[in-house]
Amino acid sequence: MWEKQELKITKSEVEYVAHLARLDFSEEEKEKFTFQLNNILMYVDKLNQVDTTGIEPVSHAIALNNAFREDLVKESLNPELSLVNAPEARGPFFRVPKVIE
């Protein structure tokens, strides 16, 4: 079904991991996941070949500057306006199905 290439993971390993995760896949899905996981592992191998000597580790691919907004006190939303799209309301509150018996 899939083109022949070097295998980093086998179909039996995919079946084993699926069994551990209590997942049930069809034969076609097992082949598909084997192919996809194999491609991912081969890409990781390519990345491992890159010389990263002298490169500092980072937590993001791009620099993040001031990712958080200022914590400013603002006027609250009007209760009537906040309930405009509520499927059901009781007074100034959202009415929701009972979840605790």
ZAMARGU-4260 file (C-alpha; in steps of 0.2 Angstrom, whole numbers, plus 5000, padded with zeros to 4 digits):
<rodrens>
0) 5000/5000/5000 | 5014/5012/5005 | 5030/5015/4996 | 5045/5005/5002 | 5057/5014/5014
5) 5068/5012/5029 | 5057/5006/5044 | 5060/5015/5060 | 5045/5007/5068 | 5036/4991/5063
10) 5017/4987/5061 | 5019/4975/5076 | 5026/4989/5087 | 5011/5000/5082 | 5000/4986/5087
15) 5009/4984/5103 | 5007/5002/5108 | 4989/5002/5102 | 4986/4988/5114 | 4994/4997/5128
20) 4983/5012/5125 | 4968/5001/5123 | 4965/5007/5105 | 4958/4996/5092 | 4963/4999/5074
25) 4959/4991/5057 | 4973/4984/5047 | 4972/4999/5035 | 4974/5011/5050 | 4988/5001/5057
30) 4997/5002/5040 | 4993/5021/5039 | 5000/5024/5057 | 5015/5014/5054 | 5019/5024/5038
35) 5016/5041/5047 | 5026/5037/5063 | 5040/5030/5052 | 5040/5047/5043 | 5041/5056/5059
40) 5055/5046/5066 | 5065/5048/5050 | 5063/5067/5051 | 5069/5066/5069 | 5084/5057/5062
45) 5087/5071/5049 | 5086/5084/5063 | 5098/5074/5074 | 5111/5076/5060 | 5111/5095/5061
50) 5126/5102/5069 | 5120/5113/5084 | 5136/5116/5092 | 5136/5133/5100 | 5117/5136/5097
55) 5108/5140/5113 | 5092/5131/5117 | 5076/5140/5116 | 5058/5138/5122 | 5050/5145/5106
60) 5054/5145/5088 | 5052/5164/5088 | 5056/5177/5101 | 5042/5182/5112 | 5042/5199/5119
65) 5029/5205/5131 | 5017/5190/5128 | 5006/5196/5142 | 4994/5211/5142 | 4995/5223/5156
70) 4983/5219/5171 | 4972/5234/5170 | 4956/5236/5180 | 4941/5238/5168 | 4923/5240/5170
75) 4913/5224/5171 | 4901/5218/5157 | 4883/5223/5160 | 4874/5208/5167 | 4859/5210/5155
80) 4871/5211/5140 | 4881/5195/5146 | 4865/5185/5146 | 4858/5191/5129 | 4864/5175/5120
85) 4861/5163/5135 | 4849/5149/5131 | 4841/5151/5147 | 4843/5163/5162 | 4836/5165/5179
90) 4837/5183/5185 | 4855/5189/5183 | 4862/5171/5181 | 4865/5158/5168 | 4853/5143/5170
95) 4862/5126/5167 | 4857/5108/5169 | 4859/5100/5186 | 4875/5091/5187 | 4876/5086/5206
100) 4863/5075/5213
</rodrens>
